[in-house]
Amino acid sequence: MSLNQSQLLSSWPNLEKRSACDEGMELAGSFLKAARECVITLGKGRTSGSRADLLWTYNAMVQHSDSCKKCSES
């Protein structure tokens, strides 16, 4: 099943409705940029650097969220 870009983007949660501090939002933005880079480079000589960036930004975002009261609110 193929998925076009608008379908993919509509499946992302609305980040403006999330409870998060400024640092948490910056980390989320960094993660989304890294994820975008991984998707863009699919099939174009995947590099370990883009995967490492994705994992690093994800781990930083999760670690921050676990320790930040505002980011861990539902």
C-alpha positions in Angstrom: 0.0 0.0 0.0 1.5 3.3 -1.0 1.1 6.5 1.1 1.3 9.9 -0.4 2.9 12.9 1.4 -0.3 14.5 2.5 -1.6 11.3 4.0 1.7 10.8 5.9 1.7 14.4 7.2 -1.9 14.2 8.3 -1.0 11.2 10.5 1.4 13.2 12.6 -0.1 14.5 15.9 -0.7 18.2 16.2 2.4 19.4 18.1 0.8 22.7 19.0 -1.7 20.9 21.2 1.0 19.0 23.1 2.1 20.1 26.5 5.8 20.8 26.3 8.5 23.3 27.4 10.6 25.2 24.9 13.5 22.8 25.2 11.1 19.8 24.6 9.7 21.4 21.5 13.2 22.1 20.2 14.1 18.4 20.8 10.9 17.3 19.0 11.8 19.5 16.1 15.3 18.1 15.9 13.9 14.6 15.9 11.4 15.4 13.1 14.2 17.0 11.0 16.4 13.9 11.6 13.4 11.6 10.6 12.8 13.6 7.5 16.5 13.3 6.5 16.3 9.5 6.9 13.2 9.3 4.7 14.7 11.6 2.1 17.9 9.5 1.9 16.1 6.1 1.6 17.5 4.3 -1.3 20.2 6.9 -1.9 23.2 5.2 -0.2 21.8 5.2 3.3 24.4 6.5 5.7 25.0 5.5 9.3 25.2 9.2 10.1 21.6 9.9 9.4 20.5 6.9 11.4 22.7 7.9 14.3 21.3 11.4 14.3 17.8 9.9 14.3 18.5 7.7 17.3 20.4 10.4 19.1 17.6 13.0 18.7 15.0 10.4 19.7 16.9 9.4 22.8 17.5 13.0 23.8 13.8 13.8 23.4 12.7 10.8 25.4 15.2 11.4 28.2 14.1 15.1 28.5 10.5 14.1 28.5 11.0 11.6 31.3 12.6 14.3 33.5 10.5 17.3 32.6 7.2 17.7 34.3 5.7 19.9 31.6 6.7 17.6 28.8 5.5 14.5 30.5 1.9 15.8 31.0 -0.8 14.1 29.0 
